[in-house]
Amino acid sequence: MADHVRRLSTEKNVAQVHSFHSFIRSTDADDKSKVATLYDDWTSYDEDVQKVAYKGPSESGVMVSQYCKDKSISILDCGSGTGLVGEVLYPHGFKNVTALDISQKSLDIAKAKGVYSRLICTQAGKHQMPFEENEFDALVCVGCFIPGHMNQEVFPDWLRVVKPGGYIFLIMRTSYLQEGEFKGQFDQAIQTHVDAKRWVKVEARVIPEYFDMFEGVGFVFKVLIVDKRLEDL
Ligand SMILES: C[S@@+](CC[C@H](N)C(=O)[O-])C[C@H]1O[C@@H](n2cnc3c(N)ncnc32)[C@H](O)[C@@H]1O
């Protein structure tokens, strides 16, 4: 077990979770194995994030239920990790949820929870995800837009796999918007797709105390495009 994970597992306190966050922010999004190993080794993820009252998954349940009234829709949980989002969506009645993550060990934990219809281990962002155009009615991505993890590079592929009229829910820590690969580029990427009428930004909801004392933001986009030839993106 990696040192940073051992420290977290043994001491298990909030300060450790914060120091872990400093660590994960230093990872390199181009290095697939590094991010995967980080989460493969983090076996106490669920209990550690509970200690800081992580609200991302519960907020995703609120947002998806608000916008998606048909519970039979197909949803992609992009960056599902250990399945905390699936655990919230399932009792809300959403039982057709696909989990995608770069960490196979996280997906193994998610699978054991019995809340996903399908689990796929792959990296989102660098390559197309293994899904058909318009395969999903909605997509949720919670807590994955962290420096060195996933970023706005995934937007074109999200637009490809979500049907016109479908929703994309993106929940993240607000302060990350001013850091690293997000600074300036995140807003610009959103606006590019707004201007091209590929999606509309329906809202950006403030989530107080999203992760301990840190504020979060929950974006909702509605997909507009019918023509999915996105080579120009
Ligand atoms: C902080 S966890 C959040 C997991 C879950 N959504 C939650 O809210 O508990 C971030 C997850 O993103 C995954 N991840 C990071 N970059 C990824 C990428 N490019 N493609 C797929 N998964 C990725 C990690 O493996 C990890 O499980």
The ligand as an SDF file (V2000), in Angstrom:
LIG
                    3D

 27 29  0  0  0  0  0  0  0  0999 V2000
  -12.7450   11.7270   -6.0220 C   0  0  0  0  0  0  0  0  0  0  0  0
  -13.2460   10.2950   -6.8840 S   0  0  0  0  0  0  0  0  0  0  0  0
  -15.0110   10.5540   -7.0840 C   0  0  0  0  0  0  0  0  0  0  0  0
  -15.7320    9.2410   -7.2350 C   0  0  0  0  0  0  0  0  0  0  0  0
  -17.2440    9.3370   -7.1590 C   0  0  0  0  0  0  0  0  0  0  0  0
  -17.8070   10.0260   -8.3010 N   0  0  0  0  0  0  0  0  0  0  0  0
  -17.6560   10.0140   -5.8830 C   0  0  0  0  0  0  0  0  0  0  0  0
  -18.2700   11.0900   -5.9460 O   0  0  0  0  0  0  0  0  0  0  0  0
  -17.3740    9.4480   -4.8200 O   0  0  0  0  0  0  0  0  0  0  0  0
  -12.6320   10.5890   -8.5320 C   0  0  0  0  0  0  0  0  0  0  0  0
  -12.7780    9.3660   -9.4360 C   0  0  0  0  0  0  0  0  0  0  0  0
  -12.4850    9.7400  -10.7800 O   0  0  0  0  0  0  0  0  0  0  0  0
  -11.7940    8.6740  -11.3910 C   0  0  0  0  0  0  0  0  0  0  0  0
  -11.0870    9.2420  -12.5340 N   0  0  0  0  0  0  0  0  0  0  0  0
  -10.1740   10.2500  -12.5170 C   0  0  0  0  0  0  0  0  0  0  0  0
   -9.8140   10.5630  -13.7690 N   0  0  0  0  0  0  0  0  0  0  0  0
  -10.5230    9.7340  -14.5890 C   0  0  0  0  0  0  0  0  0  0  0  0
  -10.6100    9.5890  -15.9990 C   0  0  0  0  0  0  0  0  0  0  0  0
   -9.9050   10.3730  -16.8310 N   0  0  0  0  0  0  0  0  0  0  0  0
  -11.4420    8.6480  -16.5100 N   0  0  0  0  0  0  0  0  0  0  0  0
  -12.1700    7.8570  -15.6890 C   0  0  0  0  0  0  0  0  0  0  0  0
  -12.1310    7.9510  -14.3410 N   0  0  0  0  0  0  0  0  0  0  0  0
  -11.3270    8.8900  -13.7980 C   0  0  0  0  0  0  0  0  0  0  0  0
  -10.9120    8.1340  -10.2820 C   0  0  0  0  0  0  0  0  0  0  0  0
  -10.4710    6.8260  -10.5360 O   0  0  0  0  0  0  0  0  0  0  0  0
  -11.8450    8.2320   -9.0910 C   0  0  0  0  0  0  0  0  0  0  0  0
  -12.5810    7.0530   -8.9100 O   0  0  0  0  0  0  0  0  0  0  0  0
  1  2  1  0
  2  3  1  0
  2 10  1  0
  3  4  1  0
  4  5  1  0
  5  6  1  0
  5  7  1  0
  7  8  2  0
  7  9  1  0
 10 11  1  0
 11 12  1  0
 11 26  1  0
 12 13  1  0
 13 14  1  0
 13 24  1  0
 14 15  1  0
 14 23  1  0
 15 16  2  0
 16 17  1  0
 17 18  1  0
 17 23  2  0
 18 19  1  0
 18 20  2  0
 20 21  1  0
 21 22  2  0
 22 23  1  0
 24 25  1  0
 24 26  1  0
 26 27  1  0
M  CHG  2   2   1   9  -1
M  END
$$$$
